[in-house]
Amino acid sequence: MRINVEETLFCLVDVQEKLFPHISNKEELEKNLLILVKGLKALNVPFIVNEQYKKGIGETIPSLKELVDTYPSFEKTTFSCCQNEPTMEAIKAANKKVVIVAGIETHVCVLQTCIDLIEAGLEVLLVTDCCSSRKQKDTDIALQRLIQAGVIPTTYESLLFELTLNAKNPCFKEISNLVK
């Protein structure tokens, strides 16, 4: 199954200020998320940004917020983004076949979002090097469960080059420079 730009939507899940400092491997996660977001923006993939209970957990971390500020953003109290009616309406309105998912925490909000997206009939790509939890074991088990549930695992570099398709794509140099 090949993923192409025209059929794809990106869903960023809960990468927020008060939770992020407690996440396993957060420095690498932030670096990877920045590359993913910049690459998807270069490729003109539409975004949906989600934030869990902003009063308690804060805004999207500043380094990402400045990159995603122009995209639709939804506050939620449900763990799954799909259980938040405005988010699910936006996902349906985007009319895409594939949803790329990244964010935190893998074993709670990311997991439940992915499962609900599959149940809604969408193909789900989880960018495994762009999601994490406070405990690595939770991430590891969640990834196993999600793969068994039908999520397609990928990495940011593999995904960005698949969406770029070939070296003649006008975005190739930008993507190539991002992943170096």
SULVEN-V65909 format. One record per helix or strand of 2 or more residues. SS is the DSSP state (h for helix, s for strand). FROM is the first residue (numbers start at 1). TO is the last residue. If there is no record, write none. Layout:
ss-><SS;SS>
from-><FROM;FROM>
to-><TO;TO>
This chain:
ss-><h;s;h;h;s;h;h;s;h;h;s;h;s;h;s;h;h>
from-><5;8;17;26;46;54;62;72;81;85;98;106;123;136;152;156;172>
to-><7;13;20;42;52;57;68;76;83;94;104;119;132;149;154;164;179>
